Amino acid sequence: MTISVLLADDQSLVRAGFRSLLRRTRDIEVVGEAASGDEAVRAVRALRPDVVLMDIRMPGTDGLTATESVTRDPELIGCRVIVLTTFETDEYVFAALRAGASGFLTKEIEPDDLRQAIRAVAAGDALLSPSATRRVVEEYAHRPVAPAVTPARLAALTTREREVVALVAAGLSNDRIAARLVISPLTAKTHIARAITKMGVRDRVQLVVLAYETGLIQPGHTAGDALPEDR
């Protein structure tokens, strides 16, 4: 299966570099380019790529606003966005997560790492490692941002799904969740997929954000204290 990618960056040289790099990859195809946020949104709607590599700083509509336009559009639910930036700052990471991005990278990323990131995001996996996800979202949770969801929304989850989501938010991998709850890794993955569907989020990263926003897990918790019965 070939992963279709759209490149959104106002610098033609940057787009050319990424295009050249990805052209050598059999399972990844660049299907379009955009030089501004507005162009990116139009291109996504026309081309329906699997993944967008979205620069933050672009003329007119910036990359974060464009990302939100894509991720909030129900007709583009299959498109995932990786935000790219020259400068890695916490504020950009938090803003990218709030906009619905599935990943965050700097432009200094190694070629093989970029390819793997695109594959991971296209598959619906979190781009950030479990430990990085927990660290970033804990910091994000302290920011004075109005919550997008309410605790009542968690009522759709079964008790087991709530347990699994809490452990995802605590930074555990599928294998560790399975071991903790004495279930198979496939069952853990199934619970996560169902929770993502029920909560109407796009991927594992956004599920973690929701867990903090609803208070399902509190900032400062670790993988070891996510559930009382695990101690």
N, C-alpha and C positions, 0 to 999 in steps of 0.2 A: 504494500500500500504506500502510495506517495503522499507526503505531507505538503500541502500547498502553503506558501508563505508570502505575505505582503510586507514590503520594506517601506517604512515611513520615516523619513529623515530629510531635513531641509538642505543638507549638504550632499551634492551629487557624488562627490568623491567617496563619502562614507557609504552611500548606497551601492556604489560600484564595487567597493571592497567586499561588502557583505554578499553581494550578488555573485562575485567571482568565487568567493569562498564556498558558498552553498551550491554553486553550479557543479562542483566536483563531488557532490553527495548524491548517491543514487536514489535515496528514498525521500529527498527533499527537493521541491521545485519552487523557484521564485515566480509567482504568477502576476505580480504587479508592483508598482512603486508609487509613492506619494511624497510630495515636498512640503506639505502642510497638514495640519490636523483636519481641516475641512476636506481636503483631497483624500486623506486617509479614510475618513468615514464614508465618503462617496465610493471609494474603491472597494472597501469591505462589502458594502451593500451590493455592488455590481459583481464582484468576483467571488465572494463567500470563501475566503481563505480559511484554512484550519488555524493558522497562527499569524499574528501581526507582530513584527518587531517595531515598536513604537518609540521614537525619540521623544523626550520631554519638551525641549525647547525648539519650537517651530513657529513661524510667523502666523499671525491670525489666531486661529484656534490652537491652543497648545496640545501637547501629547496627552496630558492627563485628562483634559476635557474631552478630547477625542476618544480616549479609552473608555471613559464613562458613557459616552454616546453609544459605543459599540456594545459594552457589557450590559447596558440597561435595555437594549433592544431585544425583545423576545424572539424576533425573527433571525437574530444573529447568535442564538444560544450556542451554536457549535463552534463559534470563532473565539479563540483565546488570545489574550494579549500579553506579550512580554515587554515590559517597559525598559527602555535603554537610556542611559545617561552617561555623560562624561564624568560627572562628579557624584560620588556615592555619599549622600547625606541622609540622616534618619528621616528628615522631613519629607524628602522625595519618596522614600520607601513607604512611609505611612500614607502619603497621599496616593501612591500607586495602589496600595491595598484597598484604600477607601474607594478608589475609582473602579475597582473590580479586576485589576490586573492579576494574572495567574503567576506572574514571576517578575523579577527585577534584576537587571544585569548592568554592569558597566561596559563601556565599549572596548575596554582593554581585555575582555574575556578571551581565553584561548580558543582557537578554532574548534577543536574537538569538544570542548566544554559547551560551546554555542550549539553545536549539532545535537549534543545530548540534551541540552536544555529544551530545544525545540521539540525533540522526540518526547521528552517527559511531559511537557505541557500539552502537546497534541493528544497524548494518551490520557489526559485528565489528572495527572499526578501533580503533586506540589513541586514547584521548582526549588524552593528553599528546603534545606535539610531540616529534620525534626527539631534539632536544637536551635537552629537559626530562626525557624518559624516561631518557636516559643518565645525567644528573646525579642524578636521584632514585634510580635503581637502584644506581648506584655507591655512594652513601651507604648505601643499604639493605644492600648486600653486606658492608659493614664491621660491621654490627650483629651482636652475639653471639646469633644465632638458629640453632637446629638446622636444618640443611638438610632440606627436604621431599623431595628427590630425590637420586639418586646418579649419578655419572658413567656407570655401566653403562647407565642409561636412554637415553643418547645413541646406543647401539649400533643402535637402530632407524632412525636417520637415515642417509641416504646421504651420501657425501662432499660433494656439491653442497649438500644441505640443511644440513649443518653449516656450510658456508661462508656460506650465506645467513643462517642464524640468527645467526652471529657478526657479520655486517654489520648486521643488524637491531638487535642489542644495542649496536653501536657508534654507532647513531643515524642510519643512512642510510635515506633514503626508498626506495620501490620503484624509482623512476627511477634513482637513484644506484647502487643495487645492480645494476640491469640494466646500466648503463654500466660498472661496475667489473668485472663478470663476463662482459661481452659476450654478454648474453642480452636478450630482450625484457622489458619491464615486466610483461607478462602472465605470462611464464614465472616471473619473480621472485615475483609474487603467488601463483602456483600452488605453488611450492616452500614459501612461507611457510604457505599453507593446509595443505599436507600435513604440515609439521612440527608445526603446531598440533594436528592430528588425532593424529599419532603420539605426541606428548608428552602428550596428554590435558589440554591447557590450554585456556582459554576464548578467549583472544585474543592480540593482539600484545604487549600489556603483560606478560601473564603469561609469554609466551615469552621475553621479555627477562629477567625475573626468573629463569627456569629457566636461561638461559645463564650467568648469574653464579653461581647456586647450584651448578651442575655443574662450574664452572671452564672452560667452553668459551671464555669471554672473561674476562680478569682486570680488576678495577677499575683505572682509570687509563689503560686503552687509549683511543685516540681513533679516529675514523672513518678516519684516515689510516694507522693501524698495526694494524688489525683482522686482516689477513692478510699474512704475509710477502711473498707474491708480488706484492702491490699496491704495494710501495714502488718 
